[in-house]
Amino acid sequence: MEFFVKSALTIGLPPAILTFALLSLALWISRKGKGEISRWVAGLAFVFGYALGHRIVTGSLPLVPHSSEQWLPSLAFISLLLSPIDEFKTSVWAKVAWRILLGIGVVGALLLPATFLPLPAKAAWILTLGIFLAVVCFCLDALAEREPKAWLPITLSAVSAMSSISFLIAHSAIISQLAGVLTSVLGAAFLFVAWQRNWSLAKGATAVFVVLIFGLGINSAFYADLPVASAILLWLAPLAGWIKFAPLVMRLPNWVQTLVSICAVLLVAALGIGFTVYKLGLPESGY
C-alpha cells in the first residue's frame, strides 16, 4: 500500500502543482481583461501538466515520437494551437470542421504504427474515430461553455481515473499510469475552479482533454486488450453531463441537477469498466 501511495504522489503531484500554477497565471491574465489569451493559457496548463507526468511515467518526451503513446503530448499541444479558431465569429460548421480534421489527424497518427491492420480497415477506423472525437470534443466544449462550475472538472477527473482502471485490466499498465497523470491534472483543475467558483474550461482545455482521453483509449484498445465498446463508453461518459439540461431534470433544485449529472457521468464510465471486466475478468497479480 505504501508503494502505491508513493507512486501516486511521484506521478501525480508534480503535474497537479504545475497545472494549478499555470491556471493561476491564466487567472492573472484574465483579470487583465485578456480573456482569449487566458483561455489558451488554461489549455496550456493541461498540456504542460500532462507532458510533465508523461515524462515521469515513460522517462522520455521526444520531439520525434517513435511509438503511439509518445504522440500524446504533441497531439495535445496541436489541439491547443487550433482551439483559438473558436474565438472568431465562425459558424457551427466551421467549428465542427476543424475538429474533424483534428480528430482524423490524431487517430491517424496513433494508428500509423498498427501494421496488423489492413489499409482499408485502418482508413475506416481513422475516419470513424476521427469524426467521433470531433463530435465529443464539440459537445463537451459546449457543455463547458454553459457550465463553468467545479462539478465538471471533478467528473472529468473521475472518468479519467475510471479509464485508468479499465486500462490496467486491459493489460496496459503504462497507459493506465498516463491516465492517472490526466486524473491529477483534472484534479488540480477541480481545486482551481472550486476556488474561483466560476471558470470555464471551454475553448482550449476541453480539446486537450478529449484528445488525451481518446489517445489513451486508442492505445489501450488497439495495442492492448481493451474492448472497443469499453473505450466508447468511457469516451461518451463526459457527455452524460448534458442530462442536466433535460426538461425534467431542470425542474429540480440546482444541487439535485448537479448530482444527477455527476451520477450519470459516473454510471456510463462504470459501464465501461464493467464491460472490460466482463470481457477480460479481474486483473491478477503481477502488474
C-alpha positions in Angstrom: 0.0 0.0 0.0 2.8 2.3 0.9 4.4 1.7 -2.5 1.2 2.6 -4.4 0.8 5.8 -2.3 4.4 6.8 -3.1 3.9 6.0 -6.8 0.8 8.1 -6.9 2.5 11.1 -5.3 5.5 10.8 -7.5 3.5 10.5 -10.7 0.5 12.7 -9.8 1.7 15.5 -7.6 4.2 17.4 -9.9 1.7 17.6 -12.8 -1.0 18.8 -10.4 1.2 21.5 -9.0 2.3 22.7 -12.4 -1.3 22.7 -13.7 -2.5 24.7 -10.8 0.3 27.2 -11.2 -0.4 27.8 -14.8 -4.1 28.1 -14.2 -3.3 30.8 -11.7 -1.3 32.5 -14.4 -4.4 32.2 -16.6 -6.4 33.9 -13.8 -4.0 36.8 -13.6 -4.2 37.3 -17.4 -8.0 37.1 -17.3 -8.0 39.9 -14.7 -6.0 42.0 -17.1 -9.0 41.7 -19.5 -7.4 39.3 -21.9 -10.0 36.5 -21.9 -8.9 34.8 -25.1 -5.3 34.5 -24.0 -6.4 33.4 -20.6 -8.4 30.5 -22.0 -5.4 29.5 -24.2 -3.1 29.5 -21.1 -5.7 27.4 -19.2 -5.4 24.8 -22.0 -1.6 25.2 -21.9 -1.8 24.2 -18.2 -3.4 20.9 -19.2 -0.8 20.3 -21.9 2.3 21.1 -19.7 0.8 19.3 -16.7 0.2 16.1 -18.7 3.6 16.4 -20.5 5.4 16.6 -17.2 3.6 13.5 -16.0 4.2 11.7 -19.3 7.9 12.4 -18.9 7.9 11.0 -15.3 6.0 7.8 -16.3 7.8 7.0 -19.6 11.1 8.5 -18.9 11.1 10.4 -22.2 9.5 13.2 -24.1 10.9 13.0 -27.6 10.4 15.7 -30.2 10.1 13.0 -32.8 7.7 10.3 -31.5 8.7 6.7 -32.1 5.6 4.9 -30.7 1.9 5.6 -30.4 1.8 6.8 -26.8 4.7 9.1 -27.4 2.5 11.1 -29.8 0.1 12.1 -27.0 1.9 15.3 -25.7 2.4 16.6 -29.2 -1.2 15.9 -30.3 -2.5 17.6 -27.1 -0.4 20.7 -28.0 -1.6 20.7 -31.6 -5.3 20.6 -30.4 -4.5 23.7 -28.2 -2.9 25.5 -31.2 -6.1 25.0 -33.2 -8.5 26.0 -30.4 -8.3 29.8 -30.9 -10.3 29.2 -34.1 -13.4 29.2 -31.8 -12.6 32.8 -30.7 -13.5 34.0 -34.2 -17.1 34.5 -35.1 -17.2 31.4 -37.2 -20.2 29.2 -38.0 -21.0 25.9 -36.1 -19.9 24.0 -39.2 -16.5 25.7 -39.2 -16.1 24.7 -35.5 -17.0 21.2 -36.3 -14.8 21.1 -39.4 -11.6 21.9 -37.7 -12.4 19.3 -35.0 -13.0 16.7 -37.7 -9.6 17.5 -39.2 -8.0 17.3 -35.8 -9.7 14.0 -35.0 -8.6 12.4 -38.2 -5.1 13.6 -37.7 -5.0 12.4 -34.1 -6.4 9.0 -34.8 -4.2 8.7 -38.0 -1.0 9.4 -36.0 -1.9 6.9 -33.3 -2.9 4.1 -35.7 0.1 4.7 -38.0 2.2 2.0 -36.3 -0.6 -0.5 -36.4 0.8 -2.8 -39.1 -1.6 -5.5 -38.1 -4.5 -3.5 -39.5 -5.1 -3.8 -43.3 -5.0 -0.5 -45.0 -8.8 -0.4 -45.7 -9.6 -1.2 -42.1 -7.1 1.3 -40.9 -8.7 4.0 -43.1 -12.2 3.1 -41.8 -11.1 3.3 -38.2 -9.3 6.6 -38.7 -12.3 8.2 -40.4 -14.9 6.8 -37.9 -13.0 7.5 -34.7 -11.8 10.9 -36.1 -15.4 12.0 -36.6 -16.4 10.6 -33.2 -13.6 12.5 -31.5 -14.8 15.7 -33.2 -18.4 15.2 -32.0 -17.3 14.5 -28.4 -15.0 17.5 -28.5 -17.6 19.9 -29.8 -20.3 18.7 -27.4 -18.1 18.7 -24.4 -16.8 22.2 -25.2 -20.4 23.4 -25.5 -21.1 21.9 -22.1 -18.1 23.5 -20.5 -19.2 26.9 -22.0 -22.6 26.5 -20.3 -21.3 25.0 -17.0 -18.3 26.9 -15.6 -18.8 25.0 -12.2 -16.4 22.7 -10.4 -18.6 19.6 -10.9 -17.4 19.4 -14.5 -13.7 19.0 -13.9 -14.2 16.6 -11.0 -16.4 14.4 -13.1 -13.8 14.5 -15.9 -11.1 13.6 -13.4 -13.3 10.7 -12.3 -13.8 9.5 -15.9 -10.0 9.6 -16.3 -9.5 7.6 -13.1 -12.0 5.0 -14.1 -10.4 4.8 -17.6 -7.1 4.1 -15.8 -8.7 1.2 -14.0 -10.0 -0.2 -17.3 -6.6 0.2 -19.0 -5.0 -1.7 -16.2 -7.5 -4.5 -16.5 -6.7 -4.5 -20.2 -3.0 -5.2 -19.6 -1.7 -1.7 -20.4 -0.1 -0.6 -17.2 1.8 2.3 -18.8 -1.3 3.7 -20.4 -3.1 3.3 -17.0 -0.4 5.4 -15.3 -0.7 8.0 -18.0 -4.5 8.1 -17.4 -3.5 8.6 -13.7 -1.5 11.7 -14.8 -4.5 13.1 -16.6 -6.6 12.4 -13.5 -4.2 14.5 -11.4 -4.2 17.3 -13.9 -8.0 17.4 -13.8 -8.0 17.2 -10.0 -5.9 20.3 -9.9 -8.4 22.0 -12.3 -11.2 21.0 -10.0 -9.4 22.6 -7.0 -8.8 25.7 -9.1 -12.4 26.0 -10.3 -13.8 25.3 -6.8 -11.6 28.1 -5.5 -12.8 30.5 -8.3 -16.4 29.2 -8.2 -16.8 30.0 -11.9 -14.2 29.2 -14.5 -14.9 27.7 -17.9 -12.7 25.1 -19.4 -14.1 25.8 -22.9 -12.1 26.8 -26.0 -8.8 25.1 -25.1 -8.7 22.8 -22.1 -11.6 20.6 -23.2 -10.0 19.9 -26.6 -6.8 18.9 -24.8 -8.7 16.6 -22.5 -10.6 14.9 -25.3 -7.5 14.3 -27.4 -5.7 12.8 -24.5 -8.6 10.5 -23.3 -9.2 9.4 -26.9 -5.4 8.8 -27.4 -5.1 6.8 -24.2 -8.2 4.7 -25.1 -7.0 4.1 -28.7 -3.6 2.9 -27.3 -5.3 0.5 -24.9 -7.9 -0.7 -27.4 -5.5 -1.3 -30.4 -2.2 -2.1 -28.8 -3.5 -3.9 -25.7 -6.8 -5.8 -24.8 -9.3 -3.0 -24.0 -12.6 -3.8 -25.7 -13.6 -1.1 -28.2 -17.1 -1.0 -26.6 -15.5 -0.1 -23.3 -13.4 2.7 -24.9 -16.6 4.1 -26.5 -18.4 4.1 -23.2 -15.5 5.9 -21.5 -15.3 8.5 -24.3 -19.1 9.1 -24.1 -19.2 9.3 -20.3 -18.5 13.1 -20.1 -21.3 13.9 -22.4 -23.8 12.3 -20.0 -23.4 15.6 -18.1 -25.8 17.1 -20.6 -28.6 15.4 -18.7 -28.6 18.5 -16.5 -30.4 20.4 -19.3 -33.1 17.8 -19.8 -36.5 19.4 -19.2 -37.5 17.0 -16.4 -34.1 17.5 -14.6 -34.2 21.3 -15.0 -37.4 21.3 -12.8 -35.3 20.0 -9.9 -33.3 22.1 -7.4 -29.9 23.2 -8.7 -27.9 20.9 -6.4 -30.1 17.9 -7.4 -29.4 18.8 -11.1 -25.7 18.7 -10.4 -25.9 15.4 -8.5 -27.9 13.8 -11.3 -25.3 15.0 -13.9 -22.4 13.6 -11.8 -24.2 10.3 -11.3 -25.0 10.0 -15.0 -21.3 10.5 -16.0 -20.1 8.1 -13.4 -22.7 5.5 -14.4 -21.6 5.5 -18.1 -17.9 5.3 -17.1 -18.7 2.5 -14.7 -20.4 0.6 -17.5 -17.1 0.9 -19.4 -15.3 -0.7 -16.5 -18.0 -3.3 -16.1 -17.8 -4.3 -19.8 -14.0 -4.6 -19.5 -14.3 -6.9 -16.5 -17.0 -8.9 -18.3 -14.7 -9.5 -21.3 -11.3 -9.8 -19.6 -12.0 -10.7 -16.0 -10.4 -9.0 -13.0 -6.6 -8.4 -13.1 -4.3 -10.9 -11.5 -1.2 -10.2 -9.6 2.0 -9.3 -11.5 1.0 -5.9 -12.9 
